[in-house]
Amino acid sequence: MAGGFVVILLLEISIQIQLQLGGSAVDGLHALHFPLVFITASWATLQAFLPHQKAARLDSVARLALAAWNLIATGTLRRTHRQCVLAWCVKAFFLPLMLTWLYAWLSLLLQGPQFSQGWMSAFMAAMAALYALDTLFGTVGYLSTHRSLGANIRSTDSTALGWASALVCYPPLSALVLRQWLDYSDSIEWTHWLGHSWATVAWGLSILLLTGIYTLATVVFGPRFSNLTHRGIITSGPFRLTKHPAYISKNLSWWLIAVPFVSDQSPTTAALNCAALLGVNSIYWLRAKTEERHLMNDPVYQQYAAWINENGLIAKCRRAARSRAPVG
Protein backbone atom coordinates (compact mmCIF):
# COMPACT_ATOMS: atom_id res chain seq x y z
CA MET A 1 0.00 0.00 0.00
CA ALA A 2 2.93 2.31 0.67
CA GLY A 3 3.93 2.09 -2.97
CA GLY A 4 0.45 3.19 -4.00
CA PHE A 5 0.73 6.29 -1.86
CA VAL A 6 4.09 7.10 -3.46
CA VAL A 7 2.36 6.82 -6.85
CA ILE A 8 -0.32 9.26 -5.69
CA LEU A 9 2.37 11.64 -4.42
CA LEU A 10 4.25 11.55 -7.74
CA LEU A 11 1.02 12.09 -9.65
CA GLU A 12 -0.06 15.00 -7.46
CA ILE A 13 3.34 16.69 -7.76
CA SER A 14 3.19 16.34 -11.54
CA ILE A 15 -0.36 17.70 -11.73
CA GLN A 16 0.46 20.69 -9.51
CA ILE A 17 3.50 21.56 -11.62
CA GLN A 18 1.37 21.39 -14.75
CA LEU A 19 -1.44 23.47 -13.24
CA GLN A 20 0.94 26.15 -11.97
CA LEU A 21 3.27 26.38 -14.97
CA GLY A 22 1.63 24.61 -17.91
CA GLY A 23 -0.57 27.53 -18.98
CA SER A 24 -3.33 27.18 -21.54
CA ALA A 25 -1.88 23.90 -22.85
CA VAL A 26 -3.29 22.08 -19.79
CA ASP A 27 -6.57 23.94 -19.25
CA GLY A 28 -8.56 20.72 -19.17
CA LEU A 29 -6.47 19.35 -16.31
CA HIS A 30 -8.52 21.37 -13.82
CA ALA A 31 -11.58 19.27 -14.67
CA LEU A 32 -9.65 15.99 -14.58
CA HIS A 33 -7.55 16.65 -11.47
CA PHE A 34 -9.88 15.27 -8.79
CA PRO A 35 -11.17 12.24 -10.77
CA LEU A 36 -7.62 11.23 -11.70
CA VAL A 37 -6.32 11.40 -8.13
CA PHE A 38 -9.46 9.72 -6.76
CA ILE A 39 -9.16 6.78 -9.15
CA THR A 40 -5.46 6.43 -8.36
CA ALA A 41 -6.14 6.55 -4.61
CA SER A 42 -8.81 3.85 -4.99
CA TRP A 43 -6.41 1.70 -6.97
CA ALA A 44 -3.67 2.22 -4.35
CA THR A 45 -6.05 1.19 -1.56
CA LEU A 46 -7.02 -1.93 -3.51
CA GLN A 47 -3.39 -3.01 -3.68
CA ALA A 48 -3.34 -3.54 0.08
CA PHE A 49 -6.03 -6.23 -0.17
CA LEU A 50 -4.62 -8.16 -3.11
CA PRO A 51 -2.32 -11.19 -2.66
CA HIS A 52 1.18 -9.83 -3.13
CA GLN A 53 2.64 -13.26 -3.92
CA LYS A 54 0.82 -13.42 -7.20
CA ALA A 55 2.08 -12.45 -10.58
CA ALA A 56 3.82 -9.14 -10.91
CA ARG A 57 2.29 -7.63 -7.80
CA LEU A 58 5.75 -6.89 -6.45
CA ASP A 59 7.04 -5.70 -9.79
CA SER A 60 6.64 -1.95 -9.74
CA VAL A 61 4.33 -0.74 -6.98
CA ALA A 62 6.02 -2.61 -4.15
CA ARG A 63 9.47 -1.87 -5.57
CA LEU A 64 8.52 1.81 -5.63
CA ALA A 65 7.79 1.64 -1.90
CA LEU A 66 11.10 -0.12 -1.29
CA ALA A 67 12.90 2.49 -3.38
CA ALA A 68 11.30 5.34 -1.42
CA TRP A 69 12.23 3.70 1.88
CA ASN A 70 15.78 3.03 0.71
CA LEU A 71 16.16 6.64 -0.40
CA ILE A 72 14.94 7.96 2.95
CA ALA A 73 17.08 5.54 4.96
CA THR A 74 20.34 5.68 3.01
CA GLY A 75 20.04 8.65 0.66
CA THR A 76 20.83 6.42 -2.33
CA LEU A 77 19.00 4.22 -4.81
CA ARG A 78 20.03 0.89 -6.27
CA ARG A 79 19.97 0.65 -10.04
CA THR A 80 16.82 -1.48 -10.12
CA HIS A 81 15.10 0.89 -7.71
CA ARG A 82 16.23 3.90 -9.74
CA GLN A 83 14.77 2.35 -12.88
CA CYS A 84 11.48 1.75 -11.07
CA VAL A 85 11.30 5.35 -9.84
CA LEU A 86 12.11 6.71 -13.29
CA ALA A 87 9.42 4.53 -14.87
CA TRP A 88 6.80 5.83 -12.45
CA CYS A 89 7.97 9.40 -13.00
CA VAL A 90 7.35 8.90 -16.72
CA LYS A 91 3.81 7.70 -16.01
CA ALA A 92 3.10 10.45 -13.49
CA PHE A 93 4.26 13.15 -15.89
CA PHE A 94 2.74 12.01 -19.17
CA LEU A 95 -0.54 10.36 -18.11
CA PRO A 96 -2.19 13.63 -16.95
CA LEU A 97 -1.07 15.31 -20.18
CA MET A 98 -2.45 12.56 -22.39
CA LEU A 99 -5.79 12.57 -20.55
CA THR A 100 -5.98 16.37 -20.69
CA TRP A 101 -5.31 16.53 -24.42
CA LEU A 102 -7.65 13.62 -25.13
CA TYR A 103 -10.37 15.47 -23.23
CA ALA A 104 -9.63 18.67 -25.19
CA TRP A 105 -9.67 17.02 -28.62
CA LEU A 106 -12.84 15.06 -27.90
CA SER A 107 -14.52 18.24 -26.64
CA LEU A 108 -13.53 20.01 -29.84
CA LEU A 109 -14.98 17.19 -31.90
CA LEU A 110 -18.26 17.22 -29.99
CA GLN A 111 -18.70 21.00 -29.87
CA GLY A 112 -16.61 22.32 -32.70
CA PRO A 113 -16.60 22.49 -36.48
CA GLN A 114 -19.12 20.50 -38.50
CA PHE A 115 -18.56 18.99 -41.92
CA SER A 116 -21.53 20.93 -43.31
CA GLN A 117 -19.72 24.22 -42.77
CA GLY A 118 -17.23 23.79 -45.60
CA TRP A 119 -14.00 21.98 -46.34
CA MET A 120 -11.95 23.97 -43.79
CA SER A 121 -14.27 22.87 -41.00
CA ALA A 122 -13.94 19.30 -42.29
CA PHE A 123 -10.15 19.73 -42.21
CA MET A 124 -10.25 20.93 -38.60
CA ALA A 125 -12.55 18.08 -37.59
CA ALA A 126 -10.25 15.55 -39.27
CA MET A 127 -7.20 17.01 -37.48
CA ALA A 128 -9.03 16.88 -34.15
CA ALA A 129 -10.04 13.27 -34.78
CA LEU A 130 -6.46 12.27 -35.60
CA TYR A 131 -5.05 13.96 -32.52
CA ALA A 132 -7.82 12.46 -30.36
CA LEU A 133 -6.87 9.00 -31.65
CA ASP A 134 -3.20 9.75 -31.00
CA THR A 135 -3.80 10.84 -27.39
CA LEU A 136 -6.20 7.94 -26.81
CA PHE A 137 -3.50 5.42 -27.68
CA GLY A 138 -1.01 7.49 -25.70
CA THR A 139 -3.28 7.28 -22.65
CA VAL A 140 -3.71 3.52 -23.09
CA GLY A 141 0.05 3.16 -23.36
CA TYR A 142 0.72 4.90 -20.05
CA LEU A 143 -2.02 2.90 -18.33
CA SER A 144 -1.15 -0.55 -19.68
CA THR A 145 2.30 -1.67 -18.61
CA HIS A 146 1.45 -5.22 -17.56
CA ARG A 147 3.72 -8.05 -18.61
CA SER A 148 0.78 -10.18 -19.79
CA LEU A 149 0.15 -7.60 -22.53
CA GLY A 150 3.77 -7.57 -23.59
CA ALA A 151 3.74 -3.90 -22.56
CA ASN A 152 5.99 -4.10 -19.53
CA ILE A 153 8.78 -1.56 -19.20
CA ARG A 154 12.12 -3.20 -19.95
CA SER A 155 14.16 -0.10 -19.14
CA THR A 156 13.84 3.65 -18.75
CA ASP A 157 16.25 6.24 -20.11
CA SER A 158 18.35 7.41 -17.18
CA THR A 159 20.35 10.14 -18.94
CA ALA A 160 19.85 13.84 -18.27
CA LEU A 161 20.08 14.62 -22.00
CA GLY A 162 17.39 12.06 -22.85
CA TRP A 163 14.98 13.46 -20.27
CA ALA A 164 15.74 17.10 -21.09
CA SER A 165 15.22 16.68 -24.84
CA ALA A 166 11.90 14.90 -24.22
CA LEU A 167 10.46 17.10 -21.46
CA VAL A 168 11.25 20.33 -23.29
CA CYS A 169 8.66 19.32 -25.88
CA TYR A 170 5.85 19.22 -23.30
CA PRO A 171 4.33 21.66 -20.79
CA PRO A 172 5.50 23.35 -18.69
CA LEU A 173 8.96 23.59 -20.37
CA SER A 174 7.48 23.87 -23.86
CA ALA A 175 5.63 27.04 -22.82
CA LEU A 176 8.99 28.71 -22.32
CA VAL A 177 11.33 27.06 -24.83
CA LEU A 178 9.04 26.30 -27.78
CA ARG A 179 6.45 29.06 -27.35
CA GLN A 180 8.80 31.93 -26.46
CA TRP A 181 12.44 31.27 -27.24
CA LEU A 182 11.70 29.28 -30.39
CA ASP A 183 8.41 30.85 -31.42
CA TYR A 184 8.16 30.49 -35.21
CA SER A 185 4.56 31.62 -35.57
CA ASP A 186 3.55 34.67 -37.58
CA SER A 187 0.31 36.43 -38.46
CA ILE A 188 0.33 34.51 -41.77
CA GLU A 189 -0.50 30.80 -41.84
CA TRP A 190 -0.97 28.52 -44.81
CA THR A 191 -4.65 29.39 -45.31
CA HIS A 192 -3.87 33.13 -45.43
CA TRP A 193 -0.92 32.58 -47.73
CA LEU A 194 -2.67 30.40 -50.33
CA GLY A 195 -6.14 31.95 -50.09
CA HIS A 196 -9.14 30.19 -51.62
CA SER A 197 -7.74 27.90 -54.29
CA TRP A 198 -7.14 24.27 -55.17
CA ALA A 199 -3.60 24.77 -53.90
CA THR A 200 -5.06 25.38 -50.43
CA VAL A 201 -6.95 22.09 -50.58
CA ALA A 202 -3.86 20.20 -51.76
CA TRP A 203 -1.77 21.84 -49.03
CA GLY A 204 -4.36 20.89 -46.41
CA LEU A 205 -4.48 17.31 -47.63
CA SER A 206 -0.69 17.15 -47.32
CA ILE A 207 -0.97 18.30 -43.70
CA LEU A 208 -3.61 15.65 -43.05
CA LEU A 209 -1.43 12.98 -44.65
CA LEU A 210 1.54 13.87 -42.44
CA THR A 211 -0.65 14.04 -39.34
CA GLY A 212 -2.15 10.68 -40.29
CA ILE A 213 1.33 9.14 -40.48
CA TYR A 214 2.14 10.66 -37.09
CA THR A 215 -1.04 9.18 -35.57
CA LEU A 216 -0.49 5.79 -37.24
CA ALA A 217 2.98 5.64 -35.67
CA THR A 218 1.33 5.96 -32.24
CA VAL A 219 -1.44 3.47 -33.05
CA VAL A 220 1.06 0.84 -34.22
CA PHE A 221 2.60 0.87 -30.73
CA GLY A 222 -0.71 -0.32 -29.30
CA PRO A 223 -0.50 -0.67 -25.50
CA ARG A 224 3.29 -0.24 -25.59
CA PHE A 225 3.37 3.47 -26.39
CA SER A 226 5.47 5.60 -24.04
CA ASN A 227 8.18 8.23 -23.99
CA LEU A 228 11.58 7.58 -22.44
CA THR A 229 11.05 3.85 -21.98
CA HIS A 230 11.89 0.65 -23.82
CA ARG A 231 8.78 -1.55 -24.02
CA GLY A 232 9.55 -3.62 -27.09
CA ILE A 233 10.77 -2.83 -30.60
CA ILE A 234 8.19 -1.81 -33.20
CA THR A 235 9.07 -2.67 -36.81
CA SER A 236 5.69 -2.61 -38.58
CA GLY A 237 3.63 0.12 -40.25
CA PRO A 238 5.53 3.36 -40.90
CA PHE A 239 8.46 2.01 -38.86
CA ARG A 240 9.33 -0.13 -41.90
CA LEU A 241 10.27 3.10 -43.67
CA THR A 242 12.16 4.98 -40.97
CA LYS A 243 13.10 4.69 -37.30
CA HIS A 244 11.27 7.90 -36.41
CA PRO A 245 8.13 8.30 -38.56
CA ALA A 246 6.26 10.27 -35.87
CA TYR A 247 8.99 12.88 -35.39
CA ILE A 248 9.64 13.30 -39.11
CA SER A 249 5.97 13.63 -40.12
CA LYS A 250 5.10 15.94 -37.21
CA ASN A 251 8.01 18.28 -37.86
CA LEU A 252 7.26 18.42 -41.59
CA SER A 253 3.61 19.20 -40.85
CA TRP A 254 4.68 22.21 -38.76
CA TRP A 255 6.49 23.65 -41.79
CA LEU A 256 3.31 23.30 -43.85
CA ILE A 257 1.03 24.71 -41.14
CA ALA A 258 3.13 27.69 -40.04
CA VAL A 259 4.79 28.49 -43.41
CA PRO A 260 7.54 30.35 -41.50
CA PHE A 261 9.22 31.32 -44.78
CA VAL A 262 6.29 33.68 -45.46
CA SER A 263 5.88 36.84 -43.40
CA ASP A 264 3.91 40.08 -43.74
CA GLN A 265 6.60 41.92 -41.78
CA SER A 266 9.98 41.51 -43.47
CA PRO A 267 12.34 38.93 -45.01
CA THR A 268 14.36 39.13 -41.80
CA THR A 269 11.33 38.08 -39.77
CA ALA A 270 10.71 35.16 -42.12
CA ALA A 271 14.35 34.10 -41.78
CA LEU A 272 14.13 34.27 -37.98
CA ASN A 273 10.92 32.23 -38.02
CA CYS A 274 12.62 29.57 -40.16
CA ALA A 275 15.61 29.55 -37.80
CA ALA A 276 13.28 29.09 -34.81
CA LEU A 277 11.49 26.15 -36.42
CA LEU A 278 14.83 24.62 -37.34
CA GLY A 279 15.67 24.93 -33.65
CA VAL A 280 12.52 22.99 -32.78
CA ASN A 281 13.41 20.39 -35.42
CA SER A 282 16.87 20.10 -33.83
CA ILE A 283 15.32 19.29 -30.45
CA TYR A 284 13.36 16.44 -32.02
CA TRP A 285 16.52 15.26 -33.80
CA LEU A 286 18.20 15.16 -30.38
CA ARG A 287 15.23 13.22 -28.96
CA ALA A 288 15.59 10.70 -31.77
CA LYS A 289 19.31 10.26 -31.13
CA THR A 290 18.92 9.83 -27.36
CA GLU A 291 16.15 7.27 -27.92
CA GLU A 292 18.35 5.36 -30.36
CA ARG A 293 21.20 5.37 -27.85
CA HIS A 294 18.89 3.95 -25.19
CA LEU A 295 17.36 1.27 -27.44
CA MET A 296 20.73 0.21 -28.87
CA ASN A 297 21.22 -1.83 -25.69
CA ASP A 298 18.70 -4.27 -27.19
CA PRO A 299 20.11 -6.61 -29.90
CA VAL A 300 16.67 -6.62 -31.57
CA TYR A 301 16.88 -2.87 -32.07
CA GLN A 302 20.44 -3.18 -33.35
CA GLN A 303 19.21 -5.57 -36.05
CA TYR A 304 16.26 -3.32 -36.85
CA ALA A 305 18.45 -0.20 -37.11
CA ALA A 306 20.85 -2.03 -39.44
CA TRP A 307 17.93 -3.18 -41.59
CA ILE A 308 16.53 0.38 -41.83
CA ASN A 309 19.96 1.71 -42.77
CA GLU A 310 19.95 -0.68 -45.72
CA ASN A 311 16.26 -0.85 -46.66
CA GLY A 312 14.58 2.23 -45.22
CA LEU A 313 13.09 5.06 -47.24
CA ILE A 314 16.19 7.27 -47.02
CA ALA A 315 18.45 4.39 -48.11
CA LYS A 316 16.19 3.68 -51.11
CA CYS A 317 16.18 7.38 -52.09
CA ARG A 318 19.96 7.50 -51.91
CA ARG A 319 20.30 4.44 -54.14
CA ALA A 320 17.82 5.88 -56.60
CA ALA A 321 19.72 9.19 -56.69
CA ARG A 322 23.04 7.42 -57.27
CA SER A 323 21.60 5.31 -60.08
CA ARG A 324 20.33 8.41 -61.86
CA ALA A 325 23.48 10.47 -61.35
CA PRO A 326 25.36 11.11 -64.63
CA VAL A 327 28.55 9.13 -65.07
CA GLY A 328 31.51 11.10 -66.26
Secondary structure, DSSP 4 states (H G I P E B T S, - for coil): -HHHHHHHHHHHHHHHHHHHH-GGGGTTHHHHHHHHHHHHHHHHHHHTTS-TTSTTTTTTHHHHHHHHHHHHHHS---HHHHHHHHHHHHHHHHHHHHHHHHHHHHHHHHHS--GGG-HHHHHHHHHHHHHHHHHHHHHHHHH---GGGT----EE---HHHHHHHHTTSTTHHHHIIIIIT----S--HHHHH-SSHHHHHHHHHHHHHHHHHHHHHHHHGGG--SSEE-----SGGGGT-S-HHHHHHHHHHHHHH-TT--SS-HHHHHHHHHHHHHHHHHHHHHHHHHHHHHTTSHHHHHHHHHHHHHSHHHHHHHHHHHHSPP-
